[in-house]
Amino acid sequence: MDTDKFRNDRQTQIKDLAAQVMRLARDGILINMRFLDVALSRLKIECREGTDEQLYDGAVLYYDPALLLRRYKQTPNYAARLYLHTLLHCIFNHAFGTGKLNRQYWDMATDIAVEAVILDMDLHLTDMPSDSALRNRLELLDKQAGGLTAEKIYRHLRIEEPSTKAVEEWNRLCHYDEHIYWEIKEELELSQAQWRKISERVKADLKSFSKDKNRGGNMEQNLREATRERYDYTDFLRRFMVSGEVVQVNDDEFDYIYYTYGLDAYGNMPLIEPLEYKDSNKIKDFVIALDTSASCRGRIVQAFLQKTYNIMQEQENFFHKINVHIIQCDNEVRQDIRITERKEFDAFMKNGKLTGFGSTDFRPVFEYVDTLCLAHEFDDLKGLIYFTDGYGVYPEQMPDYDVAFVFLNDDENAPRVPPWAIRIVLDEEDLEEDA
């Protein structure tokens, strides 16, 4: 017998059987969850022999055919569970934006989140023997983390720092695909923006799918997080800028040829003098309002202020003489610190203390800023940024300056901001990197 031919035939047979198993898994998911049709069509499945693991790189699920068949023989629902698990990673955009995160906790949080969604769907197609134990652990985690989105689970893991035994148990129950290729964006055929559009489509289709079914709560929470509008706070802060004159050579309008020719021809007599003034966008008149009510933790408020300060003190964004008011307020204005130069900001960052911690009312800040405007405390007030949890009484009338309410993490239960204000949501991880 030709040994090589036998081995090749066997490998071909294994690959063909594995491909058939994955097709059956895909068809089963499509039949039971039609709202995933677009996402299923965009997730590529490729065979990769000899890896002894299943790999997901943000666009493609690479499966080892021999490993797949072994697992499939033990548990026939394994293939569908693997397929759906990876598909949900795609829909929830888990592979993107991981650079600044603790990868061990993020990988674990995303696996737990998609498994919670799968169990919530209650499909016999994806049932596994370990589901009963997983449900018990998820029920407790839901209470501890305040929800079962990857983001909330990740923050909980960062704070509580699970034991080695707990990590091993979560991985045993929830880990199906390796994430070692996440964040290699240049090799991905589908960008984060494209997957976001797919997520929006799934979110819309899910509404009609869930009308008569008491399930899908975790799916909706994760989709809401995946499709949430995210802002670059640095770029946003640059919108609150005004023009001011800076005493420095204006290189754009200065002709060095005439200048140096005069020095050479007439001896220390330039033919043209440099223009000393030029317009430059610098932060000048600006208000930072800090919600110091009991619901806003001091550490987080300080982290937000630190991030804002770090952005402002960049050379291109910091005016030589500034007029920044840092106002602390709960249900009334507790403190107003006026900052006119960098050393005063440095002193406040080093020695400033938060005051208040009562209930929240936003109106006193706006009333106070209006009095400052009437007293000509500002030359050109560009805007006010209010850092808060969102629970409070908003003013009814639109002020004469731009307003942004900045929230830490997304809370669907928080009141809506007025239509004339900008709503920005920051992730806790965004603040931690500047703390």
Helices and strands as residue ranges (DSSP letters): H 3-32, G 34-36, H 37-42, E 44-47, E 55-56, E 60-63, H 65-74, H 78-91, H 103-121, G 124-126, H 131-145, H 150-160, H 164-174, G 185-187, H 192-209, H 217-226, H 233-237, E 242-247, G 251-253, H 256-266, E 277-291, H 298-312, G 315-317, E 318-329, E 333-339, H 342-351, H 363-374, E 383-388, E 402-408, E 422-426, H 428-432
